[in-house]
Amino acid sequence: MAATRFSKMRRFLLILRNVQVSQEIPEGRGDPREGRNADRGAGATMIEALRETIAQHGAVWLAMGGLAIGCLFGAVVFATNFCAMGSLSDIHNFGDWRRFRAWILAGATALVGAQLLQAGGVVALDKSMYLAGASLNWAGHILGGLMFGFGMVFTGGCPSRNLARAGGGDLRSLLTLVVLGLFAYIALGGILAPPRAALEQATSIPLEARSLGDLLSKAAGLAPSTGNLLAMALLGTAALAYCFADARFRASAVHVASGLSVGLIVVAGWALTGLAFDDMATRPVPPISLTYVRPAGDALQWLTLYTAAPIPGFGTASVFGALLGACAASLAMGRFRFATFSDTGDTLRTLGGAALMGIGGVMALGCTVGQGITGISTLALGSFLTFGAIVAGGAYGLRVLERIA
């Protein structure tokens, strides 16, 4: 009944939105704007119709869509060996920047796609957690990013890479995800929540401009939408130029494909959750795309509380989807293998790294995917701080690991 009432209300609002005051046009002449307005009106009507359809069963759409998007992501990561930590390791050990460029390409692809979705009215990025609030938690982004980057080196990869490995039979990665999810929840609402919140309160600074688009808008006196598109064009062009300036990267189909694929999958997440966002709901679910720190904890909670909430959220479903997609890819490629820890030192390093990723990821509001790709696509200032901190923490972690190995 509630869904029916919302459906009728949305149709009524849509009718009101499309009512326009007619204008007199000289006889024999047509309005040159008529065709363009009709096209825009038809596009907006189609988006609203799709939004209305999804909103009637939003929870189911988010769960099934999250599962499908997660499956694609897990399969791509496993098949192409896409890995942010691995990209830093390649640079450190071999001077090979191709996987790092694939990471940048994924971010650029997601950026362009997400901003175009916002311009088209599909998703309201300002409703996402990356642009919520009027302050910048710079300490959380930097310290959390450093902790996360350092920790991922000792677990052999970030959460997304560990999901792919776990799907391929790696029991070390499965335990890493459990510990990561546990410590993420400890930092969110457990014993570490008070000091985390105190640090955030003490160091956050009020900031009207929450994104690069906002900064450009205020500096140049542009409309916010124009500032976002300009920032997208400038940053996207620079990122693409950086990626394809390297001949070895251009010649590596797997790296180009991995970057484009991961970026487009993140865009798909924005499209789904943007269309499912219902600001008239009792508890609106903000739009989001792929991120794997808190969702790892959410997945553990869902497994223990299934009878209370049988339909998982988008993030939880994407976790299970990534596992299934990676498992399917590993079986199809004949690479499914069970693996475990080599010794006590390996076990301790992995568990410690997982704990650091869980805590740091919560402080920084994301991971190499959640901030390094999904967050970057919103142009949020905090995402750029976290990205830089993760890279710095990972680079330092590689040096430490080299000394103690």
Long-range contacts (C-beta under 8 A, 24 or more apart in sequence): 3-55, 3-56, 3-57, 6-55, 6-56, 6-278, 6-280, 7-52, 7-55, 7-56, 9-280, 10-48, 10-51, 10-52, 10-55, 11-52, 14-45, 14-48, 14-52, 17-44, 18-44, 18-45, 43-120, 44-121, 47-120, 47-121, 47-122, 47-275, 50-275, 51-275, 51-276, 54-272, 54-275, 54-276, 55-276, 55-278, 58-276, 58-278, 58-281, 58-285, 59-311, 59-313, 60-311, 61-272, 61-276, 62-272, 62-273, 62-276, 62-285, 62-313, 62-314, 62-317, 63-311, 63-312, 63-313, 63-314, 63-317, 64-317, 65-272, 65-276, 65-314, 65-317, 66-269, 66-272, 66-312, 66-313, 66-314, 66-315, 66-316, 66-317, 66-318, 66-321, 67-317, 67-318, 67-320, 67-321, 67-324, 68-321, 69-265, 69-268, 69-269, 69-272, 69-290, 69-318, 69-321, 70-290, 70-317, 70-318, 70-319, 70-320, 70-321, 70-322, 70-323, 70-324, 70-325, 71-321, 71-322, 71-324, 71-325, 71-328, 72-261, 72-265, 72-268, 72-321, 72-325, 73-160, 73-262, 73-265, 73-290, 73-318, 73-321, 73-322, 73-325, 74-163, 74-164, 74-167, 74-321, 74-322, 74-323, 74-324, 74-325, 74-326, 74-327, 74-329, 75-325, 75-326, 75-328, 75-329, 76-258, 76-261, 76-262, 76-265, 76-325, 77-160, 77-161, 77-163, 77-164, 77-258, 77-262, 77-322, 77-326, 78-164, 78-165, 78-167, 78-168, 78-325, 78-326, 78-329, 78-330, 78-333, 78-335, 79-329, 79-333, 80-254, 80-255, 80-257, 80-258, 80-261, 81-254, 81-258, 82-106, 82-160, 82-161, 82-258, 82-259, 82-262, 83-157, 83-158, 83-160, 83-161, 84-152, 84-157, 84-158, 84-160, 84-161, 84-368, 84-369, 84-372, 84-390, 84-394, 85-152, 85-153, 85-156, 85-157, 85-158, 85-161, 85-368, 85-394, 86-157, 86-161, 88-153, 88-391, 88-394, 88-395, 88-398, 89-153, 89-398, 92-395, 92-398, 92-399, 92-402, 96-248, 97-246, 97-249, 98-246, 98-248, 98-249, 98-252, 98-255, 99-255, 101-242, 101-243, 101-246, 101-249, 101-255, 101-259, 102-243, 102-249, 102-255, 102-256, 102-258, 102-259, 102-262, 103-259, 103-368, 103-372, 103-373, 104-239, 104-242, 104-243, 104-259, 105-239, 105-240, 105-243, 105-256, 105-259, 105-260, 105-263, 106-258, 106-259, 106-260, 106-262, 106-263, 106-266, 106-373, 107-239, 107-263, 107-372, 107-373, 107-376, 107-377, 108-235, 108-236, 108-239, 108-240, 108-243, 108-263, 109-259, 109-260, 109-262, 109-263, 109-264, 109-266, 109-267, 110-262, 110-263, 110-264, 110-266, 110-267, 110-270, 110-289, 110-373, 110-374, 110-376, 110-377, 111-232, 111-235, 111-236, 111-239, 111-376, 111-377, 111-379, 112-232, 112-236, 113-263, 113-264, 113-266, 113-267, 113-270, 113-377, 114-266, 114-267, 114-270, 114-289, 114-377, 114-378, 115-228, 115-229, 115-232, 115-377, 115-379, 116-232, 117-267, 117-270, 117-271, 117-274, 118-228, 119-225, 119-228, 119-229, 122-270, 122-271, 122-274, 122-275, 123-270, 123-271, 123-273, 123-274, 123-275, 123-277, 123-287, 124-274, 124-277, 124-287, 125-270, 125-287, 125-377, 125-378, 127-277, 127-279, 127-284, 127-286, 127-287, 128-286, 128-287, 128-288, 128-378, 129-286, 129-288, 129-365, 130-365, 130-374, 130-375, 130-378, 130-380, 130-382, 130-383, 131-210, 131-211, 131-378, 131-380, 132-286, 133-210, 134-206, 134-207, 134-208, 134-210, 135-204, 135-205, 135-206, 135-207, 136-204, 136-205, 136-207, 136-210, 136-381, 136-382, 137-200, 137-203, 137-204, 137-365, 137-382, 138-203, 138-204, 138-205, 138-382, 138-385, 139-199, 139-200, 139-202, 139-203, 139-204, 140-196, 140-199, 140-200, 140-203, 140-363, 140-364, 140-365, 141-363, 141-364, 141-365, 141-382, 141-385, 141-386, 141-389, 142-385, 142-386, 142-389, 143-199, 143-360, 143-363, 143-364, 143-389, 144-359, 144-360, 144-361, 144-362, 144-363, 144-364, 144-365, 144-386, 144-389, 145-360, 145-364, 145-371, 145-385, 145-386, 145-387, 145-388, 145-389, 145-390, 145-392, 145-393, 146-360, 146-389, 146-390, 146-392, 146-393, 146-396, 147-356, 147-357, 147-359, 147-360, 147-363, 147-364, 147-393, 148-293, 148-356, 148-357, 148-360, 148-361, 148-364, 148-367, 148-368, 148-389, 148-390, 148-393, 149-360, 149-389, 149-390, 149-391, 149-392, 149-393, 149-394, 149-395, 149-396, 149-397, 150-353, 150-356, 150-360, 150-393, 150-394, 150-396, 150-397, 150-400, 151-352, 151-353, 151-354, 151-355, 151-356, 151-357, 151-360, 151-393, 151-397, 152-353, 152-357, 152-368, 152-390, 152-394, 152-397, 153-353, 153-394, 153-397, 153-398, 153-400, 153-401, 154-349, 154-350, 154-352, 154-353, 154-356, 154-397, 154-401, 155-180, 155-349, 155-350, 155-353, 155-354, 155-357, 156-350, 158-292, 158-357, 158-367, 158-368, 158-369, 159-292, 159-293, 159-296, 159-357, 159-361, 159-367, 159-369, 160-290, 160-292, 160-322, 160-367, 160-368, 160-369, 163-292, 163-319, 163-322, 163-323, 163-326, 164-322, 164-326, 165-326, 166-323, 166-326, 167-322, 167-323, 167-324, 167-325, 167-326, 167-327, 167-328, 167-329, 167-330, 168-326, 168-327, 168-329, 168-330, 168-335, 168-336, 168-337, 169-330, 169-336, 169-337, 169-338, 169-339, 170-337, 170-338, 170-339, 171-338, 171-339, 171-340, 172-339, 172-340, 172-341, 172-346, 172-350, 175-350, 175-351, 175-354, 176-350, 176-351, 176-353, 176-354, 177-296, 177-354, 178-300, 179-351, 179-354, 179-355, 179-358, 180-293, 180-296, 180-297, 180-354, 180-355, 180-357, 180-358, 180-361, 181-296, 181-297, 181-298, 181-299, 181-300, 181-358, 182-297, 182-300, 182-358, 183-354, 183-355, 183-357, 183-358, 183-359, 184-293, 184-294, 184-296, 184-297, 184-358, 184-359, 184-361, 184-362, 185-297, 185-300, 185-301, 185-358, 186-358, 186-359, 187-358, 187-359, 187-362, 187-363, 188-294, 188-297, 188-362, 192-359, 196-359, 196-362, 196-363, 199-363, 207-381, 209-381, 210-380, 210-381, 211-378, 211-379, 211-380, 211-381, 212-379, 212-381, 212-384, 213-379, 215-381, 228-379, 231-379, 232-379, 235-379, 262-369, 262-373, 263-373, 265-290, 266-290, 266-369, 266-373, 266-374, 266-377, 267-377, 269-314, 269-318, 269-374, 270-374, 270-377, 272-314, 273-314, 285-313, 285-314, 288-314, 288-315, 288-374, 289-374, 289-377, 290-318, 290-369, 290-370, 290-373, 290-374, 291-315, 291-366, 291-367, 291-369, 291-370, 291-371, 291-374, 291-375, 292-318, 292-319, 292-322, 292-367, 292-369, 292-370, 293-357, 293-358, 293-361, 293-362, 293-366, 293-367, 293-370, 294-361, 294-362, 295-319, 296-358, 297-358, 349-401, 360-393, 364-389, 364-390
